[in-house]
Amino acid sequence: MGKENMTDSPVPNTPFPAHIGIIMDGNGRWAQKRRLKRTDGHLEGLKTARRIVEAANRLGLRYLTLYVFSTENWKRAESEVNFILSLVKRYLVAELDHYRTDRLRVRYAGDMDRLPRDIASEINKACDDTKDYDGMQVVLALNYGGRDEIVRAVNRMLGQSGDGDSKKSLPSVSEDMISAYLDNPDIPDPDFIIRTAGEFRTSNFLLWEGAYSEYYISDLFWPDWTEEDLKNAITDYGKRERRFGAVSK
């Protein structure tokens, strides 16, 4: 689990999470409420993502995972899916100079095989260009599903365990073994997961890593989020007592 940093908190004497995951929900509803197209909401959501990345970096966060596109989102209209993916490509190209300036490292979580080649290429380029940066790490969860990640981790583990003999017995599986084959095993589990738009569900996000994460539900749609909302969420996190199944002292 990520360690709490007491010294870098934006609020005095408030424990500060090392890793925050955000389920960025409500783009479509934000647009519909304003009688706009759903794609307009996704465009505003992209602007918010940049705003929150910059704010999180200023506040001293070490890891930020953004739930960009889930394995279930392919069920949406093809035009909406294509628009979201085009925004991702635009974001990666436009923000790369900004990431270089602030030495932010781009990481990826998800199954890249189903992504269009141009999108996959831009992701790989961004990850490769920033791999040596020592600033905040931004993980883009794209074509990502928690169950899918666990399945892929087990398959990777099995692929490393045998020699082609299907009868060869495998060692007992442990949590540490599976964790070692997840998409980003070197990143600490999220201390804190934020969900916008007032929904109370995990939506298949970081199911393994978020087993003991603290959750924060915001009624605001994602495009309405500001740095102040992020600070308020972190302040709320600082009031939590994290016991990880133990008894309170």
DRENPA-3360 file (N, C-alpha, C; in nm, 2 decimals, always signed):
BEGIN
1 = MGKENMTD = +0.08/-0.12/+0.00/+0.00/+0.00/+0.00/+0.09/+0.13/+0.00 ~ +0.03/+0.24/-0.06/+0.11/+0.36/-0.06/+0.12/+0.42/+0.08 ~ +0.23/+0.48/+0.11/+0.26/+0.54/+0.24/+0.20/+0.68/+0.25 ~ +0.15/+0.71/+0.36/+0.09/+0.85/+0.38/+0.21/+0.94/+0.41 ~ +0.21/+1.06/+0.34/+0.31/+1.16/+0.36/+0.25/+1.27/+0.44 ~ +0.30/+1.29/+0.56/+0.24/+1.39/+0.65/+0.30/+1.53/+0.62 ~ +0.41/+1.54/+0.54/+0.48/+1.67/+0.53/+0.44/+1.75/+0.40 ~ +0.39/+1.68/+0.30/+0.36/+1.74/+0.17/+0.21/+1.77/+0.16;
9 = SPVPNTPF = +0.13/+1.76/+0.26/-0.01/+1.78/+0.25/-0.05/+1.92/+0.22 ~ -0.15/+1.95/+0.14/-0.19/+2.09/+0.11/-0.27/+2.14/+0.23 ~ -0.31/+2.06/+0.32/-0.38/+2.10/+0.44/-0.29/+2.06/+0.56 ~ -0.25/+2.16/+0.65/-0.16/+2.12/+0.76/-0.22/+2.01/+0.85 ~ -0.13/+1.92/+0.89/-0.16/+1.81/+0.98/-0.26/+1.71/+0.91 ~ -0.27/+1.71/+0.78/-0.36/+1.62/+0.71/-0.28/+1.51/+0.64 ~ -0.30/+1.38/+0.67/-0.23/+1.28/+0.59/-0.25/+1.29/+0.44 ~ -0.15/+1.28/+0.36/-0.16/+1.30/+0.22/-0.14/+1.17/+0.15;
17 = PAHIGIIM = -0.23/+1.13/+0.06/-0.22/+1.01/-0.01/-0.10/+1.01/-0.11 ~ -0.04/+0.89/-0.13/+0.07/+0.88/-0.23/+0.01/+0.86/-0.37 ~ -0.10/+0.79/-0.38/-0.16/+0.75/-0.50/-0.31/+0.77/-0.50 ~ -0.36/+0.85/-0.60/-0.51/+0.87/-0.61/-0.55/+0.82/-0.74 ~ -0.66/+0.75/-0.74/-0.73/+0.70/-0.87/-0.86/+0.78/-0.88 ~ -0.89/+0.82/-1.00/-1.01/+0.90/-1.03/-1.10/+0.83/-1.13 ~ -1.22/+0.80/-1.10/-1.32/+0.76/-1.20/-1.39/+0.88/-1.25 ~ -1.36/+0.92/-1.36/-1.40/+1.05/-1.42/-1.54/+1.04/-1.48;
25 = DGNGRWAQ = -1.64/+1.05/-1.40/-1.78/+1.02/-1.45/-1.86/+1.14/-1.47 ~ -1.95/+1.14/-1.56/-2.05/+1.24/-1.58/-2.03/+1.34/-1.69 ~ -1.94/+1.31/-1.78/-1.92/+1.40/-1.90/-2.05/+1.41/-1.99 ~ -2.11/+1.29/-2.02/-2.23/+1.29/-2.10/-2.34/+1.37/-2.04 ~ -2.36/+1.34/-1.91/-2.48/+1.40/-1.83/-2.45/+1.55/-1.82 ~ -2.33/+1.59/-1.80/-2.29/+1.73/-1.79/-2.34/+1.80/-1.92 ~ -2.31/+1.74/-2.04/-2.35/+1.80/-2.17/-2.50/+1.80/-2.19 ~ -2.57/+1.69/-2.15/-2.71/+1.68/-2.17/-2.78/+1.78/-2.09;
33 = KRRLKRTD = -2.73/+1.80/-1.97/-2.79/+1.90/-1.88/-2.79/+2.04/-1.94 ~ -2.70/+2.07/-2.03/-2.68/+2.19/-2.09/-2.73/+2.19/-2.24 ~ -2.80/+2.08/-2.27/-2.85/+2.06/-2.41/-2.74/+2.07/-2.51 ~ -2.63/+2.01/-2.48/-2.52/+2.00/-2.57/-2.50/+1.85/-2.61 ~ -2.42/+1.83/-2.71/-2.39/+1.69/-2.75/-2.30/+1.62/-2.65 ~ -2.32/+1.49/-2.63/-2.23/+1.42/-2.54/-2.09/+1.44/-2.56 ~ -2.05/+1.45/-2.69/-1.91/+1.47/-2.73/-1.86/+1.60/-2.67 ~ -1.95/+1.70/-2.66/-1.90/+1.83/-2.59/-1.86/+1.80/-2.45;
41 = GHLEGLKT = -1.94/+1.71/-2.38/-1.90/+1.68/-2.24/-1.77/+1.61/-2.23 ~ -1.74/+1.52/-2.33/-1.61/+1.46/-2.33/-1.49/+1.56/-2.35 ~ -1.52/+1.66/-2.44/-1.42/+1.76/-2.46/-1.39/+1.84/-2.33 ~ -1.50/+1.88/-2.26/-1.48/+1.95/-2.14/-1.41/+1.86/-2.03 ~ -1.44/+1.73/-2.04/-1.38/+1.64/-1.94/-1.23/+1.63/-1.97 ~ -1.19/+1.64/-2.09/-1.05/+1.64/-2.12/-0.98/+1.76/-2.07 ~ -1.04/+1.88/-2.08/-0.99/+2.00/-2.02/-0.98/+1.99/-1.87 ~ -1.07/+1.92/-1.81/-1.07/+1.90/-1.66/-0.96/+1.81/-1.62;
49 = ARRIVEAA = -0.93/+1.71/-1.70/-0.82/+1.61/-1.68/-0.69/+1.69/-1.67 ~ -0.67/+1.78/-1.77/-0.55/+1.86/-1.76/-0.54/+1.94/-1.64 ~ -0.65/+2.01/-1.60/-0.66/+2.09/-1.49/-0.62/+2.02/-1.36 ~ -0.68/+1.90/-1.35/-0.65/+1.82/-1.22/-0.51/+1.76/-1.22 ~ -0.46/+1.72/-1.34/-0.32/+1.67/-1.34/-0.23/+1.78/-1.29 ~ -0.25/+1.90/-1.34/-0.16/+2.01/-1.30/-0.18/+2.04/-1.15 ~ -0.30/+2.04/-1.10/-0.33/+2.06/-0.96/-0.26/+1.96/-0.87 ~ -0.28/+1.83/-0.91/-0.22/+1.72/-0.83/-0.07/+1.73/-0.83;
57 = NRLGLRYL = -0.01/+1.77/-0.94/+0.13/+1.79/-0.94/+0.18/+1.90/-0.85 ~ +0.11/+2.01/-0.85/+0.14/+2.12/-0.76/+0.13/+2.08/-0.62 ~ +0.03/+2.00/-0.59/+0.01/+1.95/-0.45/+0.11/+1.85/-0.40 ~ +0.19/+1.79/-0.49/+0.29/+1.70/-0.45/+0.25/+1.55/-0.46 ~ +0.14/+1.52/-0.53/+0.10/+1.38/-0.54/+0.21/+1.30/-0.62 ~ +0.23/+1.18/-0.59/+0.33/+1.10/-0.66/+0.27/+1.02/-0.77 ~ +0.15/+0.97/-0.75/+0.09/+0.88/-0.85/-0.06/+0.92/-0.87 ~ -0.10/+0.93/-1.00/-0.24/+0.97/-1.03/-0.29/+0.87/-1.14;
65 = TLYVFSTE = -0.39/+0.79/-1.12/-0.45/+0.71/-1.22/-0.58/+0.76/-1.26 ~ -0.59/+0.78/-1.39/-0.72/+0.84/-1.45/-0.79/+0.73/-1.53 ~ -0.91/+0.70/-1.49/-0.99/+0.60/-1.56/-1.05/+0.67/-1.69 ~ -0.98/+0.65/-1.80/-1.02/+0.72/-1.92/-1.12/+0.65/-2.00 ~ -1.11/+0.51/-2.02/-1.20/+0.44/-2.10/-1.19/+0.29/-2.06 ~ -1.31/+0.24/-2.03/-1.32/+0.10/-1.97/-1.34/+0.00/-2.08 ~ -1.32/-0.13/-2.04/-1.34/-0.24/-2.14/-1.49/-0.25/-2.17 ~ -1.58/-0.19/-2.09/-1.72/-0.19/-2.12/-1.76/-0.07/-2.20;
73 = NWKRAESE = -1.68/+0.03/-2.21/-1.72/+0.15/-2.29/-1.73/+0.12/-2.44 ~ -1.68/+0.01/-2.49/-1.70/-0.03/-2.63/-1.85/-0.05/-2.66 ~ -1.93/-0.06/-2.56/-2.07/-0.09/-2.59/-2.15/+0.04/-2.63 ~ -2.08/+0.16/-2.62/-2.14/+0.28/-2.65/-2.15/+0.30/-2.80 ~ -2.22/+0.40/-2.85/-2.23/+0.43/-2.99/-2.09/+0.44/-3.05 ~ -2.07/+0.39/-3.17/-1.94/+0.39/-3.24/-1.89/+0.53/-3.25 ~ -1.98/+0.63/-3.28/-1.93/+0.77/-3.30/-1.88/+0.82/-3.17 ~ -1.94/+0.79/-3.06/-1.89/+0.84/-2.93/-1.76/+0.78/-2.89;
81 = VNFILSLV = -1.75/+0.65/-2.92/-1.62/+0.58/-2.89/-1.51/+0.64/-2.97 ~ -1.53/+0.66/-3.10/-1.43/+0.71/-3.19/-1.39/+0.86/-3.14 ~ -1.49/+0.93/-3.10/-1.46/+1.07/-3.05/-1.37/+1.07/-2.93 ~ -1.40/+0.98/-2.83/-1.32/+0.97/-2.71/-1.18/+0.93/-2.74 ~ -1.16/+0.83/-2.83/-1.03/+0.79/-2.86/-0.95/+0.89/-2.94 ~ -1.02/+0.97/-3.02/-0.95/+1.08/-3.09/-0.91/+1.19/-2.99 ~ -0.99/+1.21/-2.88/-0.95/+1.30/-2.78/-0.82/+1.26/-2.70 ~ -0.82/+1.13/-2.68/-0.70/+1.07/-2.61/-0.58/+1.10/-2.69;
89 = KRYLVAEL = -0.58/+1.07/-2.82/-0.47/+1.09/-2.91/-0.43/+1.24/-2.91 ~ -0.53/+1.33/-2.92/-0.50/+1.47/-2.92/-0.44/+1.52/-2.79 ~ -0.49/+1.46/-2.68/-0.43/+1.49/-2.54/-0.29/+1.45/-2.53 ~ -0.26/+1.33/-2.58/-0.12/+1.28/-2.57/-0.02/+1.37/-2.65 ~ -0.06/+1.40/-2.77/+0.02/+1.49/-2.85/+0.04/+1.63/-2.79 ~ -0.07/+1.69/-2.75/-0.07/+1.82/-2.70/+0.00/+1.84/-2.57 ~ -0.01/+1.74/-2.48/+0.04/+1.75/-2.35/+0.18/+1.71/-2.33 ~ +0.24/+1.65/-2.43/+0.37/+1.59/-2.42/+0.48/+1.69/-2.38;
97 = DHYRTDRL = +0.47/+1.81/-2.44/+0.57/+1.92/-2.40/+0.55/+1.96/-2.26 ~ +0.42/+1.97/-2.21/+0.39/+2.00/-2.07/+0.45/+1.90/-1.98 ~ +0.43/+1.77/-2.02/+0.49/+1.67/-1.93/+0.64/+1.67/-1.92 ~ +0.70/+1.70/-2.04/+0.85/+1.72/-2.03/+0.89/+1.83/-1.94 ~ +0.82/+1.94/-1.95/+0.86/+2.06/-1.87/+0.85/+2.03/-1.72 ~ +0.74/+1.96/-1.68/+0.73/+1.92/-1.54/+0.78/+1.79/-1.50 ~ +0.84/+1.72/-1.60/+0.90/+1.59/-1.58/+0.80/+1.49/-1.52 ~ +0.68/+1.49/-1.58/+0.58/+1.40/-1.54/+0.60/+1.27/-1.63;
105 = RVRYAGDM = +0.58/+1.16/-1.56/+0.60/+1.03/-1.63/+0.46/+0.97/-1.67 ~ +0.44/+0.94/-1.79/+0.32/+0.88/-1.84/+0.33/+0.73/-1.84 ~ +0.23/+0.67/-1.77/+0.22/+0.52/-1.77/+0.09/+0.47/-1.83 ~ +0.08/+0.35/-1.86/-0.04/+0.29/-1.92/-0.09/+0.17/-1.84 ~ -0.22/+0.16/-1.83/-0.29/+0.04/-1.77/-0.40/+0.00/-1.86 ~ -0.41/-0.13/-1.90/-0.51/-0.18/-1.98/-0.46/-0.27/-2.09 ~ -0.55/-0.31/-2.18/-0.52/-0.41/-2.28/-0.50/-0.32/-2.41 ~ -0.38/-0.31/-2.46/-0.35/-0.23/-2.57/-0.39/-0.29/-2.71;
113 = DRLPRDIA = -0.41/-0.42/-2.70/-0.43/-0.50/-2.83/-0.55/-0.45/-2.90 ~ -0.66/-0.41/-2.83/-0.78/-0.37/-2.90/-0.78/-0.23/-2.95 ~ -0.68/-0.15/-2.90/-0.68/-0.01/-2.94/-0.64/+0.01/-3.08 ~ -0.69/+0.12/-3.15/-0.64/+0.15/-3.29/-0.49/+0.17/-3.28 ~ -0.42/+0.13/-3.39/-0.28/+0.14/-3.40/-0.22/+0.27/-3.37 ~ -0.29/+0.38/-3.42/-0.24/+0.51/-3.40/-0.24/+0.56/-3.26 ~ -0.35/+0.51/-3.19/-0.36/+0.54/-3.04/-0.26/+0.47/-2.96 ~ -0.24/+0.34/-2.99/-0.14/+0.26/-2.92/+0.00/+0.32/-2.95;
121 = SEINKACD = +0.03/+0.36/-3.07/+0.16/+0.42/-3.10/+0.18/+0.55/-3.02 ~ +0.08/+0.63/-3.01/+0.10/+0.76/-2.93/+0.12/+0.73/-2.78 ~ +0.05/+0.63/-2.73/+0.07/+0.59/-2.59/+0.21/+0.54/-2.57 ~ +0.25/+0.45/-2.65/+0.39/+0.39/-2.64/+0.49/+0.50/-2.65 ~ +0.47/+0.60/-2.74/+0.57/+0.71/-2.75/+0.57/+0.80/-2.63 ~ +0.45/+0.83/-2.57/+0.45/+0.91/-2.45/+0.51/+0.84/-2.33 ~ +0.49/+0.71/-2.32/+0.55/+0.63/-2.21/+0.70/+0.62/-2.23 ~ +0.74/+0.60/-2.35/+0.89/+0.59/-2.37/+0.96/+0.72/-2.36;
129 = DTKDYDGM = +0.90/+0.83/-2.41/+0.96/+0.96/-2.40/+0.98/+1.01/-2.25 ~ +0.89/+0.96/-2.17/+0.89/+1.02/-2.03/+0.93/+0.91/-1.93 ~ +0.98/+0.80/-1.97/+1.01/+0.69/-1.88/+1.12/+0.72/-1.77 ~ +1.20/+0.81/-1.80/+1.31/+0.85/-1.71/+1.28/+0.97/-1.62 ~ +1.16/+1.02/-1.63/+1.13/+1.14/-1.56/+1.10/+1.10/-1.41 ~ +1.13/+1.19/-1.32/+1.12/+1.16/-1.18/+1.01/+1.24/-1.11 ~ +0.92/+1.30/-1.19/+0.81/+1.37/-1.13/+0.69/+1.28/-1.11 ~ +0.57/+1.34/-1.09/+0.45/+1.27/-1.07/+0.43/+1.17/-1.18;
137 = QVVLALNY = +0.38/+1.05/-1.15/+0.35/+0.95/-1.25/+0.20/+0.95/-1.28 ~ +0.16/+0.97/-1.41/+0.02/+0.98/-1.45/-0.01/+0.85/-1.53 ~ -0.10/+0.77/-1.47/-0.14/+0.64/-1.53/-0.27/+0.66/-1.61 ~ -0.27/+0.63/-1.74/-0.39/+0.64/-1.82/-0.45/+0.50/-1.83 ~ -0.56/+0.48/-1.76/-0.63/+0.35/-1.77/-0.72/+0.36/-1.89 ~ -0.68/+0.29/-2.00/-0.75/+0.30/-2.13/-0.77/+0.16/-2.18 ~ -0.90/+0.13/-2.22/-0.94/+0.00/-2.25/-0.90/-0.09/-2.13 ~ -0.94/-0.04/-2.01/-0.90/-0.10/-1.88/-1.02/-0.16/-1.81;
145 = GGRDEIVR = -1.01/-0.27/-1.76/-1.11/-0.33/-1.67/-1.04/-0.41/-1.56 ~ -1.08/-0.40/-1.44/-1.02/-0.46/-1.32/-1.01/-0.61/-1.34 ~ -1.13/-0.67/-1.38/-1.13/-0.82/-1.40/-1.04/-0.86/-1.51 ~ -1.04/-0.78/-1.62/-0.95/-0.81/-1.73/-0.81/-0.80/-1.69 ~ -0.77/-0.71/-1.61/-0.63/-0.70/-1.57/-0.59/-0.82/-1.49 ~ -0.68/-0.87/-1.40/-0.64/-0.99/-1.32/-0.63/-1.11/-1.41 ~ -0.72/-1.12/-1.51/-0.71/-1.24/-1.60/-0.58/-1.23/-1.68 ~ -0.54/-1.11/-1.73/-0.42/-1.09/-1.80/-0.29/-1.12/-1.71;
153 = AVNRMLGQ = -0.30/-1.08/-1.59/-0.19/-1.10/-1.50/-0.17/-1.25/-1.47 ~ -0.28/-1.33/-1.45/-0.27/-1.47/-1.43/-0.22/-1.54/-1.56 ~ -0.26/-1.50/-1.67/-0.21/-1.56/-1.80/-0.06/-1.53/-1.82 ~ -0.02/-1.41/-1.78/+0.12/-1.38/-1.79/+0.20/-1.46/-1.69 ~ +0.15/-1.48/-1.57/+0.22/-1.56/-1.47/+0.23/-1.71/-1.52 ~ +0.12/-1.76/-1.57/+0.12/-1.90/-1.62/+0.22/-1.91/-1.74 ~ +0.22/-1.81/-1.82/+0.32/-1.81/-1.93/+0.46/-1.82/-1.89 ~ +0.49/-1.77/-1.77/+0.63/-1.77/-1.72/+0.66/-1.89/-1.63;
161 = SGDGDSKK = +0.55/-1.97/-1.60/+0.57/-2.07/-1.50/+0.60/-2.21/-1.56 ~ +0.55/-2.23/-1.68/+0.56/-2.37/-1.74/+0.66/-2.38/-1.85 ~ +0.69/-2.50/-1.90/+0.78/-2.52/-2.01/+0.71/-2.58/-2.13 ~ +0.58/-2.56/-2.13/+0.51/-2.62/-2.24/+0.44/-2.75/-2.20 ~ +0.48/-2.81/-2.09/+0.42/-2.94/-2.04/+0.30/-2.90/-1.96 ~ +0.18/-2.93/-2.01/+0.05/-2.90/-1.95/+0.03/-2.98/-1.82 ~ +0.11/-3.08/-1.80/+0.09/-3.17/-1.68/+0.18/-3.12/-1.57 ~ +0.27/-3.03/-1.60/+0.36/-2.98/-1.50/+0.28/-2.91/-1.39;
169 = SLPSVSED = +0.31/-2.94/-1.26/+0.23/-2.88/-1.15/+0.29/-2.74/-1.13 ~ +0.20/-2.65/-1.10/+0.23/-2.51/-1.07/+0.24/-2.49/-0.92 ~ +0.32/-2.39/-0.88/+0.32/-2.36/-0.73/+0.19/-2.30/-0.69 ~ +0.17/-2.30/-0.56/+0.05/-2.24/-0.51/+0.05/-2.09/-0.54 ~ -0.06/-2.03/-0.58/-0.06/-1.89/-0.62/-0.08/-1.81/-0.49 ~ -0.01/-1.70/-0.48/-0.02/-1.61/-0.37/-0.06/-1.47/-0.42 ~ -0.10/-1.38/-0.33/-0.13/-1.25/-0.37/-0.01/-1.18/-0.43 ~ +0.11/-1.20/-0.37/+0.23/-1.13/-0.42/+0.26/-1.18/-0.56;
177 = MISAYLDN = +0.23/-1.30/-0.59/+0.26/-1.35/-0.72/+0.17/-1.28/-0.83 ~ +0.04/-1.27/-0.80/-0.05/-1.21/-0.89/-0.01/-1.06/-0.90 ~ +0.01/-1.00/-0.79/+0.05/-0.85/-0.79/+0.17/-0.82/-0.88 ~ +0.26/-0.92/-0.89/+0.38/-0.90/-0.96/+0.36/-0.89/-1.11 ~ +0.24/-0.94/-1.16/+0.21/-0.95/-1.30/+0.10/-0.86/-1.34 ~ +0.06/-0.76/-1.25/-0.04/-0.66/-1.29/+0.03/-0.56/-1.39 ~ -0.05/-0.47/-1.44/+0.00/-0.38/-1.54/+0.11/-0.29/-1.49 ~ +0.10/-0.24/-1.37/+0.21/-0.15/-1.31/+0.24/-0.20/-1.17;
185 = PDIPDPDF = +0.31/-0.31/-1.16/+0.34/-0.37/-1.03/+0.43/-0.29/-0.94 ~ +0.50/-0.19/-0.99/+0.59/-0.11/-0.91/+0.52/+0.01/-0.85 ~ +0.40/+0.03/-0.89/+0.32/+0.15/-0.84/+0.24/+0.10/-0.71 ~ +0.25/+0.18/-0.60/+0.18/+0.14/-0.48/+0.03/+0.14/-0.51 ~ -0.04/+0.06/-0.43/-0.19/+0.06/-0.44/-0.25/+0.19/-0.41 ~ -0.36/+0.23/-0.47/-0.42/+0.36/-0.45/-0.46/+0.37/-0.30 ~ -0.42/+0.48/-0.24/-0.47/+0.51/-0.10/-0.62/+0.56/-0.11 ~ -0.65/+0.63/-0.22/-0.77/+0.71/-0.23/-0.83/+0.70/-0.37;
193 = IIRTAGEF = -0.96/+0.67/-0.38/-1.02/+0.66/-0.51/-1.14/+0.76/-0.51 ~ -1.14/+0.85/-0.61/-1.24/+0.95/-0.62/-1.33/+0.91/-0.73 ~ -1.46/+0.93/-0.71/-1.56/+0.90/-0.82/-1.65/+1.03/-0.82 ~ -1.67/+1.08/-0.94/-1.75/+1.20/-0.96/-1.89/+1.15/-1.01 ~ -1.98/+1.25/-1.02/-2.12/+1.24/-1.07/-2.21/+1.16/-0.98 ~ -2.17/+1.14/-0.85/-2.26/+1.08/-0.75/-2.29/+0.94/-0.76 ~ -2.21/+0.86/-0.84/-2.24/+0.72/-0.85/-2.16/+0.64/-0.74 ~ -2.23/+0.54/-0.69/-2.17/+0.45/-0.58/-2.14/+0.31/-0.63;
201 = RTSNFLLW = -2.04/+0.30/-0.72/-2.00/+0.17/-0.77/-1.85/+0.18/-0.82 ~ -1.79/+0.07/-0.82/-1.65/+0.07/-0.86/-1.63/+0.07/-1.01 ~ -1.73/+0.03/-1.09/-1.72/+0.02/-1.23/-1.59/-0.05/-1.28 ~ -1.55/-0.15/-1.21/-1.45/-0.24/-1.26/-1.31/-0.17/-1.26 ~ -1.29/-0.07/-1.17/-1.17/+0.01/-1.17/-1.08/-0.04/-1.06 ~ -0.96/-0.08/-1.09/-0.85/-0.12/-0.99/-0.91/-0.21/-0.89 ~ -0.97/-0.32/-0.93/-1.04/-0.41/-0.83/-0.94/-0.47/-0.74 ~ -0.82/-0.51/-0.79/-0.72/-0.58/-0.71/-0.65/-0.47/-0.62;
209 = EGAYSEYY = -0.60/-0.37/-0.69/-0.52/-0.27/-0.62/-0.60/-0.19/-0.52 ~ -0.73/-0.17/-0.55/-0.82/-0.08/-0.46/-0.89/-0.16/-0.35 ~ -0.84/-0.28/-0.32/-0.91/-0.36/-0.21/-0.93/-0.28/-0.08 ~ -0.83/-0.20/-0.04/-0.84/-0.12/+0.08/-0.83/+0.03/+0.06 ~ -0.86/+0.07/-0.06/-0.86/+0.22/-0.09/-0.98/+0.28/-0.01 ~ -0.95/+0.41/+0.03/-1.06/+0.49/+0.08/-1.13/+0.55/-0.05 ~ -1.27/+0.55/-0.04/-1.35/+0.61/-0.15/-1.40/+0.75/-0.11 ~ -1.42/+0.83/-0.22/-1.48/+0.96/-0.20/-1.57/+0.98/-0.32;
217 = ISDLFWPD = -1.70/+1.00/-0.29/-1.80/+1.02/-0.39/-1.84/+1.17/-0.40 ~ -1.82/+1.23/-0.52/-1.86/+1.37/-0.54/-1.98/+1.38/-0.63 ~ -2.07/+1.46/-0.59/-2.19/+1.48/-0.67/-2.17/+1.56/-0.80 ~ -2.06/+1.63/-0.80/-2.02/+1.71/-0.92/-1.99/+1.62/-1.04 ~ -2.04/+1.66/-1.16/-1.99/+1.60/-1.28/-1.85/+1.63/-1.30 ~ -1.78/+1.54/-1.37/-1.63/+1.56/-1.39/-1.59/+1.69/-1.45 ~ -1.66/+1.74/-1.55/-1.62/+1.87/-1.61/-1.62/+1.98/-1.52 ~ -1.70/+1.97/-1.41/-1.71/+2.08/-1.31/-1.60/+2.08/-1.20;
225 = WTEEDLKN = -1.51/+1.98/-1.20/-1.41/+1.97/-1.10/-1.30/+2.07/-1.11 ~ -1.26/+2.12/-1.00/-1.15/+2.22/-0.99/-1.04/+2.18/-0.89 ~ -0.93/+2.25/-0.88/-0.83/+2.22/-0.78/-0.89/+2.23/-0.64 ~ -0.98/+2.32/-0.62/-1.04/+2.33/-0.48/-1.11/+2.20/-0.45 ~ -1.18/+2.14/-0.54/-1.25/+2.01/-0.52/-1.15/+1.90/-0.48 ~ -1.04/+1.90/-0.55/-0.93/+1.80/-0.52/-0.88/+1.82/-0.38 ~ -0.86/+1.95/-0.34/-0.81/+1.98/-0.21/-0.91/+1.93/-0.10 ~ -1.04/+1.96/-0.13/-1.15/+1.92/-0.04/-1.15/+1.77/-0.02;
233 = AITDYGKR = -1.13/+1.70/-0.13/-1.13/+1.55/-0.12/-1.02/+1.50/-0.04 ~ -0.90/+1.56/-0.06/-0.78/+1.52/+0.02/-0.80/+1.55/+0.17 ~ -0.86/+1.66/+0.19/-0.89/+1.70/+0.34/-0.98/+1.59/+0.40 ~ -1.08/+1.55/+0.32/-1.17/+1.44/+0.37/-1.09/+1.31/+0.40 ~ -1.00/+1.28/+0.31/-0.92/+1.16/+0.32/-0.84/+1.17/+0.45 ~ -0.79/+1.29/+0.48/-0.71/+1.30/+0.60/-0.78/+1.28/+0.73 ~ -0.92/+1.27/+0.73/-1.00/+1.25/+0.85/-1.03/+1.10/+0.87 ~ -0.99/+1.02/+0.77/-1.02/+0.88/+0.77/-0.92/+0.80/+0.86;
241 = ERRFGAVS = -0.96/+0.69/+0.92/-0.87/+0.61/+1.00/-0.86/+0.48/+0.91 ~ -0.74/+0.46/+0.86/-0.72/+0.34/+0.77/-0.67/+0.22/+0.86 ~ -0.75/+0.12/+0.87/-0.71/+0.01/+0.96/-0.67/-0.12/+0.89 ~ -0.70/-0.13/+0.76/-0.67/-0.25/+0.68/-0.71/-0.38/+0.74 ~ -0.83/-0.38/+0.80/-0.88/-0.50/+0.86/-0.84/-0.51/+1.01 ~ -0.76/-0.43/+1.06/-0.72/-0.44/+1.20/-0.82/-0.36/+1.29 ~ -0.80/-0.37/+1.42/-0.89/-0.31/+1.52/-0.83/-0.17/+1.55 ~ -0.92/-0.07/+1.56/-0.87/+0.07/+1.59/-0.79/+0.07/+1.72;
249 = K = -0.68/+0.15/+1.72/-0.60/+0.16/+1.84/-0.68/+0.23/+1.95;
% end
